[in-house]
C-alpha cells in the first residue's frame, strides 16, 4: 500500500478521483453522500458492473480549476 506524501498538494490539483466498489454494503450510499457534499463540483462515472469513480474538482468552488 502506498500512502500519500506529507504535503498532499504542492499545487492545486485539477481533479481528485475516488474509486468505489459498490458491491460492498453501504458503498453506494457513501458515494451518494460524497457526491451531494461536493454540491455540483463532482460527478460519478460508472466504470464496470458494481464499480464507479467519483471525480471531484476542488478548485471549482473558488473558480480555480476549470
C-alpha positions, 0 to 999 in steps of 0.5 A: 500500500502506498500512502500519500506524501506529507504535503498532499498538494504542492499545487492545486490539483485539477481533479481528485478521483475516488474509486468505489466498489459498490458491491460492498454494503453501504458503498453506494450510499457513501458515494451518494453522500460524497457526491451531494457534499461536493454540491455540483463540483463532482460527478460519478462515472460508472466504470464496470458492473458494481464499480464507479469513480467519483471525480471531484474538482476542488478548485471549482468552488473558488473558480480555480480549476476549470 
